[in-house]
């Protein structure tokens, strides 16, 4: 353990809503690979969550998980994929996830509890994160640091938290966190990356380049495509909407296998 908020008083000198620990995973035996650089574990009577970060500068989303028994395994798989996806950019991969310990039955009550637990989880992460004020790095109050300065933390949206960015940024504002509304991408001052298809647009540029190498133009020539995923996905779904000339002959995901031996690109695009 390199940090904890266990000795940090809560409002009015009371207890904090959550307890959080930050681990140097290189010193924890028997952890499955890949070992992140740091792991923050957040726990309360209502929520349990984990944030895995592969480097000091790392980005990735926060997932509202329904895997109560093995959500760390889920998050570890997600961060592994995020590390690969971020291989060509400056930040490496990170990922977080939380579960509700006492989920209520009603839909409205369930969402309200999810928002409350998300707030507790984000607060637990910020409890253990340094701030930058002016040119100085300021550690959290009543916290012994055994890992040096570590002020970089961002939380993007993921499954179940797509509309939570304003909530996270509001908590960051309460903490006076130096990143402000850049703490959580999206929200009222950001963009919806799925609606805009930003990831797919970038991937499509790679498709354009590879197809040009074999003498074809993605804007004019028909392309025979096999897809992994489905139309609800960000990269695959938005990617197929980039061209009316795509002939999707097959696709599969964890639920379905789709085969169309003679697709009509125009009808499919419409």
BELSULJO-V197635 format. One record per pair of residues at least 12 apart in sequence whose ideal C-beta (glycine too) atoms are under 10 Angstrom apart, sorted by sequence separation. I is the first residue (numbers start at 1). J is the second residue. D is the distance in whole Angstrom. If there is no record, write none. Layout:
# BELSULJO-V197635
I_J_D, I_J_D
This chain:
# BELSULJO-V197635
8_20_9, 24_36_10, 25_37_7, 26_38_10, 39_51_7, 40_52_8, 63_75_7, 81_93_8, 82_94_7, 83_95_9, 101_113_10, 128_140_6, 137_149_5, 139_151_9, 156_168_9, 169_181_5, 171_183_8, 172_184_7, 211_223_7, 227_239_8, 236_248_10, 248_260_6, 249_261_6, 5_18_8, 6_19_6, 23_36_9, 24_37_8, 25_38_7, 38_51_8, 39_52_5, 40_53_8, 49_62_8, 62_75_9, 65_78_10, 79_92_9, 80_93_8, 82_95_5, 100_113_6, 127_140_6, 130_143_9, 137_150_9, 138_151_8, 155_168_5, 168_181_9, 169_182_8, 170_183_10, 171_184_9, 205_218_10, 227_240_7, 247_260_8, 249_262_8, 250_263_10, 5_19_7, 6_20_8, 24_38_7, 25_39_5, 36_50_10, 38_52_8, 39_53_8, 49_63_9, 79_93_5, 81_95_8, 100_114_6, 103_117_9, 126_140_8, 127_141_9, 129_143_10, 137_151_5, 154_168_9, 155_169_9, 169_183_6, 170_184_9, 204_218_8, 225_239_9, 249_263_6, 4_19_7, 5_20_5, 6_21_8, 23_38_7, 24_39_8, 36_51_9, 37_52_9, 38_53_5, 49_64_10, 50_65_10, 60_75_9, 63_78_7, 78_93_9, 79_94_6, 80_95_9, 99_114_10, 102_117_9, 127_142_10, 128_143_7, 130_145_8, 166_181_9, 168_183_6, 169_184_5, 225_240_8, 236_251_8, 247_262_9, 248_263_6, 4_20_7, 5_21_8, 22_38_6, 23_39_5, 36_52_4, 37_53_6, 38_54_9, 49_65_8, 78_94_10, 79_95_4, 98_114_9, 100_116_9, 101_117_8, 127_143_8, 155_171_10, 165_181_8, 168_184_4, 169_185_10, 207_223_8, 247_263_5, 3_20_8, 4_21_5, 5_22_9, 22_39_7, 23_40_8, 35_52_9, 36_53_6, 37_54_6, 38_55_9, 48_65_10, 61_78_8, 78_95_4, 79_96_9, 100_117_5, 128_145_9, 130_147_10, 132_149_9, 155_172_9, 167_184_8, 168_185_10, 169_186_9, 170_187_9, 231_248_10, 236_253_9, 246_263_8, 247_264_8, 248_265_8, 3_21_7, 4_22_7, 21_39_9, 22_40_5, 23_41_7, 34_52_9, 36_54_5, 37_55_5, 38_56_8, 60_78_7, 77_95_9, 78_96_9, 79_97_9, 99_117_8, 100_118_10, 130_148_9, 154_172_10, 165_183_9, 166_184_8, 168_186_9, 169_187_6, 207_225_9, 225_243_9, 247_265_5, 2_21_9, 3_22_4, 4_23_10, 21_40_7, 22_41_8, 35_54_9, 36_55_9, 37_56_7, 60_79_6, 75_94_10, 76_95_8, 78_97_7, 98_117_6, 128_147_10, 130_149_6, 132_151_5, 153_172_9, 165_184_4, 168_187_8, 169_188_9, 227_246_9, 246_265_6, 1_21_5, 2_22_5, 3_23_9, 20_40_6, 21_41_5, 34_54_7, 38_58_9, 48_68_8, 52_72_8, 75_95_5, 98_118_7, 130_150_5, 131_151_6, 132_152_9, 164_184_7, 165_185_7, 166_186_8, 167_187_8, 169_189_8, 223_243_7, 225_245_10, 231_251_9, 233_253_8, 245_265_5, 248_268_6, 1_22_7, 2_23_7, 3_24_10, 20_41_7, 21_42_8, 37_58_8, 50_71_7, 58_79_9, 60_81_9, 61_82_8, 74_95_9, 75_96_7, 76_97_10, 129_150_7, 130_151_4, 165_186_4, 166_187_4, 169_190_9, 222_243_9, 225_246_5, 227_248_6, 230_251_7, 232_253_9, 244_265_6, 245_266_9, 247_268_8, 248_269_10, 1_23_6, 2_24_5, 19_41_9, 20_42_5, 21_43_8, 36_58_9, 49_71_8, 50_72_5, 60_82_4, 75_97_4, 98_120_8, 99_121_10, 128_150_8, 129_151_7, 130_152_9, 164_186_9, 165_187_3, 166_188_6, 221_243_9, 222_244_9, 223_245_6, 224_246_8, 225_247_6, 226_248_8, 227_249_9, 228_250_10, 229_251_7, 230_252_9, 243_265_8, 244_266_6, 246_268_7, 1_24_8, 19_42_8, 20_43_8, 48_71_8, 49_72_9, 52_75_6, 59_82_8, 60_83_9, 74_97_6, 75_98_9, 98_121_4, 129_152_8, 130_153_9, 161_184_9, 163_186_8, 164_187_8, 165_188_8, 166_189_8, 219_242_9, 220_243_9, 222_245_5, 223_246_6, 224_247_5, 225_248_5, 226_249_6, 227_250_7, 228_251_7, 229_252_8, 230_253_5, 246_269_7, 18_42_5, 19_43_6, 20_44_9, 48_72_9, 50_74_10, 51_75_8, 52_76_6, 58_82_8, 97_121_9, 98_122_9, 129_153_5, 153_177_8, 155_179_10, 162_186_8, 163_187_8, 165_189_9, 166_190_9, 218_242_8, 219_243_7, 221_245_6, 222_246_8, 223_247_7, 224_248_8, 225_249_7, 226_250_5, 227_251_4, 228_252_7, 229_253_5, 230_254_9, 244_268_9, 245_269_8, 2_27_9, 17_42_10, 18_43_6, 19_44_7, 50_75_6, 54_79_7, 58_83_9, 60_85_9, 72_97_8, 74_99_10, 96_121_7, 128_153_9, 154_179_7, 161_186_10, 165_190_6, 218_243_6, 219_244_9, 220_245_7, 222_247_6, 223_248_9, 224_249_6, 225_250_9, 226_251_7, 227_252_8, 228_253_7, 229_254_9, 230_255_8, 244_269_4, 1_27_9, 18_44_4, 49_75_9, 50_76_9, 52_78_8, 53_79_8, 54_80_9, 60_86_8, 71_97_5, 96_122_9, 98_124_9, 151_177_9, 152_178_9, 153_179_8, 219_245_8, 224_250_10, 225_251_8, 226_252_9, 227_253_9, 230_256_7, 243_269_8, 244_270_8, 1_28_9, 17_44_6, 18_45_9, 23_50_10, 25_52_8, 52_79_5, 59_86_7, 71_98_8, 72_99_10, 126_153_7, 151_178_7, 152_179_8, 156_183_10, 157_184_7, 165_192_10, 218_245_7, 231_258_10, 16_44_9, 17_45_9, 18_46_9, 25_53_10, 51_79_9, 52_80_9, 54_82_8, 55_83_9, 58_86_8, 71_99_5, 125_153_6, 151_179_9, 154_182_7, 155_183_7, 156_184_7, 157_185_7, 217_245_9, 218_246_9, 230_258_8, 240_268_8, 241_269_8, 17_46_8, 18_47_7, 20_49_9, 22_51_9, 23_52_10, 50_79_10, 54_83_5, 70_99_10, 96_125_7, 126_155_10, 154_183_6, 155_184_5, 156_185_5, 157_186_5, 163_192_9, 216_245_10, 240_269_8, 17_47_9, 18_48_9, 52_82_9, 59_89_9, 67_97_8, 69_99_9, 125_155_7, 153_183_7, 154_184_7, 155_185_8, 156_186_7, 157_187_9, 162_192_8, 18_49_9, 20_51_9, 22_53_10, 41_72_9, 52_83_10, 55_86_9, 59_90_9, 60_91_9, 65_96_10, 68_99_5, 122_153_10, 154_185_7, 162_193_9, 203_234_9, 204_235_9, 227_258_8, 54_86_8, 58_90_10, 59_91_4, 60_92_9, 62_94_10, 63_95_7, 65_97_4, 67_99_7, 68_100_8, 162_194_7, 203_235_5, 207_239_8, 211_243_10, 226_258_10, 39_72_9, 57_90_6, 58_91_5, 59_92_8, 60_93_5, 61_94_9, 62_95_8, 63_96_7, 64_97_8, 65_98_7, 66_99_7, 68_101_8, 122_155_7, 157_190_9, 162_195_10, 200_233_9, 202_235_9, 203_236_9, 226_259_10, 57_91_5, 58_92_5, 59_93_8, 60_94_4, 61_95_7, 62_96_4, 63_97_4, 64_98_7, 65_99_5, 66_100_9, 121_155_9, 156_190_10, 199_233_10, 200_234_6, 201_235_10, 204_238_9, 208_242_9, 3_38_9, 55_90_10, 56_91_10, 57_92_7, 58_93_6, 59_94_6, 60_95_4, 61_96_7, 62_97_7, 63_98_8, 64_99_8, 65_100_9, 68_103_9, 140_175_9, 157_192_9, 199_234_5, 200_235_5, 203_238_9, 204_239_6, 207_242_8, 208_243_9, 2_38_8, 4_40_10, 39_75_10, 55_91_8, 56_92_9, 58_94_4, 59_95_9, 60_96_7, 61_97_9, 62_98_7, 63_99_10, 64_100_8, 157_193_8, 198_234_9, 199_235_5, 200_236_8, 203_239_6, 204_240_10, 207_243_9, 2_39_10, 3_40_8, 4_41_10, 5_42_9, 39_76_10, 54_91_9, 55_92_4, 57_94_9, 58_95_9, 66_103_9, 118_155_10, 156_193_8, 157_194_9, 197_234_7, 200_237_8, 201_238_8, 202_239_10, 204_241_10, 205_242_10, 53_91_10, 54_92_4, 55_93_8, 138_176_9, 194_232_9, 197_235_9, 200_238_4, 201_239_9, 204_242_5, 225_263_9, 36_75_10, 53_92_8, 54_93_5, 55_94_8, 122_161_10, 194_233_9, 195_234_10, 199_238_7, 200_239_4, 203_242_9, 204_243_8, 207_246_10, 224_263_9, 1_41_9, 32_72_9, 36_76_8, 39_79_10, 53_93_8, 54_94_6, 121_161_10, 138_178_9, 194_234_5, 197_237_8, 198_238_9, 199_239_9, 200_240_9, 225_265_10, 31_72_10, 32_73_8, 35_76_9, 52_93_9, 53_94_4, 54_95_9, 131_172_10, 137_178_9, 193_234_7, 194_235_10, 197_238_3, 200_241_8, 201_242_7, 222_263_10, 224_265_10, 34_76_8, 52_94_6, 53_95_8, 118_160_9, 122_164_9, 126_168_9, 196_238_8, 197_239_8, 200_242_7, 223_265_9, 33_76_9, 36_79_6, 51_94_7, 52_95_6, 53_96_9, 118_161_6, 125_168_9, 129_172_10, 133_176_8, 194_237_9, 195_238_9, 222_265_6, 32_76_7, 36_80_9, 51_95_7, 52_96_7, 131_175_7, 134_178_10, 194_238_7, 197_241_7, 31_76_9, 32_77_10, 34_79_8, 50_95_9, 51_96_4, 52_97_9, 119_164_9, 122_167_8, 123_168_10, 126_171_7, 131_176_7, 132_177_9, 133_178_7, 193_238_10, 197_242_8, 34_80_6, 50_96_7, 51_97_8, 114_160_7, 115_161_10, 118_164_6, 122_168_5, 125_171_9, 126_172_7, 129_175_8, 131_177_6, 132_178_4, 33_80_9, 36_83_9, 49_96_6, 50_97_6, 51_98_9, 64_111_10, 114_161_9, 121_168_10, 122_169_10, 130_177_10, 131_178_6, 132_179_9, 49_97_6, 50_98_8, 115_163_9, 119_167_6, 122_170_9, 123_171_6, 126_174_9, 127_175_9, 129_177_7, 130_178_9, 131_179_9, 34_83_7, 48_97_10, 49_98_3, 50_99_10, 111_160_10, 115_164_7, 118_167_6, 119_168_8, 122_171_5, 123_172_10, 126_175_5, 129_178_10, 48_98_7, 49_99_7, 64_114_6, 114_164_9, 118_168_8, 121_171_10, 122_172_8, 126_176_10, 129_179_10, 47_98_5, 48_99_6, 49_100_10, 64_115_10, 116_167_10, 119_170_9, 120_171_10, 123_174_8, 126_177_6, 46_98_10, 47_99_7, 48_100_9, 115_167_7, 119_171_6, 123_175_8, 47_100_6, 48_101_6, 64_117_8, 118_171_9, 122_175_9, 42_96_9, 46_100_7, 47_101_6, 64_118_7, 129_183_10, 37_92_8, 43_98_10, 46_101_6, 47_102_9, 36_92_9, 38_94_9, 40_96_8, 42_98_7, 45_101_7, 46_102_6, 62_118_7, 36_93_9, 37_94_9, 44_101_8, 45_102_8, 46_103_10, 64_121_10, 96_153_10, 126_183_9, 36_94_8, 43_101_9, 94_152_10, 34_93_9, 36_95_9, 62_121_7, 94_153_9, 96_155_7, 62_122_8, 94_154_8, 96_156_9, 91_152_9, 94_155_9, 95_156_9, 97_158_8, 122_183_9, 94_156_9, 96_158_8, 97_159_9, 98_160_9, 122_184_8, 62_125_9, 91_154_8, 95_158_8, 97_160_9, 98_161_9, 97_161_10, 96_161_9, 47_113_9, 46_113_7, 47_114_9, 49_117_8, 47_116_8, 48_117_9, 49_118_9, 46_116_7, 47_117_4, 51_121_8, 46_117_5, 47_118_8, 49_120_8, 50_121_9, 51_122_10, 47_119_9, 48_120_10, 49_121_4, 44_117_8, 47_120_5, 48_121_9, 49_122_9, 51_124_9, 46_120_7, 47_121_6, 51_125_6, 82_156_10, 42_117_10, 45_120_10, 46_121_10, 49_124_7, 44_120_6, 49_125_8, 82_158_10, 43_120_10, 44_121_9, 47_124_8, 51_128_9, 42_120_7, 43_121_10, 42_121_5, 44_123_10, 42_122_9, 44_124_8, 78_158_8, 40_121_10, 42_123_8, 43_124_8, 78_159_9, 42_124_3, 41_124_9, 42_125_7, 75_158_10, 40_124_7, 40_125_6, 42_127_9, 42_128_9, 40_127_9, 41_128_10, 40_128_6, 40_129_9, 38_128_9, 56_147_10, 56_148_9, 56_149_9, 59_152_9, 61_154_10, 62_155_5, 65_158_9, 66_159_9, 56_150_6, 58_152_8, 59_153_9, 60_154_8, 61_155_7, 62_156_7, 63_157_9, 64_158_8, 65_159_8, 66_160_8, 56_151_9, 57_152_5, 58_153_9, 59_154_5, 60_155_8, 61_156_4, 62_157_7, 63_158_4, 64_159_7, 65_160_8, 56_152_6, 58_154_8, 59_155_9, 60_156_6, 61_157_6, 62_158_6, 63_159_5, 64_160_3, 53_150_9, 55_152_9, 56_153_10, 57_154_9, 59_156_6, 61_158_3, 62_159_9, 63_160_6, 64_161_5, 60_158_8, 61_159_8, 62_160_9, 63_161_7, 64_162_10, 17_116_9, 18_117_10, 53_152_9, 61_160_10, 62_161_5, 20_120_10, 53_153_8, 61_161_7, 64_164_8, 18_119_10, 20_121_9, 61_162_9, 17_119_9, 18_120_5, 51_153_8, 62_164_8, 17_120_5, 18_121_7, 20_123_9, 21_124_9, 22_125_9, 62_165_10, 16_120_9, 18_122_10, 20_124_4, 51_155_8, 18_123_7, 19_124_8, 20_125_7, 22_127_9, 17_123_7, 18_124_4, 20_126_9, 22_128_5, 62_168_8, 16_123_8, 17_124_8, 18_125_10, 20_127_5, 21_128_8, 22_129_9, 16_124_8, 19_127_9, 20_128_5, 18_127_8, 20_129_10, 38_147_7, 17_127_10, 37_147_10, 16_127_7, 38_150_7, 37_150_10, 40_153_9, 85_199_9, 5_123_9, 5_124_7, 8_127_6, 8_128_9, 5_126_10, 6_127_10, 22_143_10, 5_127_4, 24_146_8, 62_184_8, 4_127_9, 5_128_6, 22_145_9, 24_147_6, 61_184_9, 3_127_9, 4_128_7, 22_146_9, 23_147_10, 61_185_9, 3_128_5, 22_147_7, 61_186_10, 2_128_9, 3_129_9, 59_185_8, 3_130_10, 22_150_8, 8_140_7, 9_141_8, 8_141_6, 9_142_7, 7_141_10, 8_142_4, 5_140_7, 7_142_5, 8_143_6, 3_139_9, 5_141_9, 6_142_9, 7_143_8, 3_140_8, 5_142_8, 6_143_9, 7_144_8, 5_143_7, 4_143_7, 3_143_6, 4_144_8, 3_144_7, 2_144_9, 3_145_6, 1_144_10, 2_145_7, 3_146_7, 2_146_4, 3_147_7, 1_146_8, 2_147_4, 1_147_10, 2_148_9, 3_150_8, 2_150_9, 85_235_10
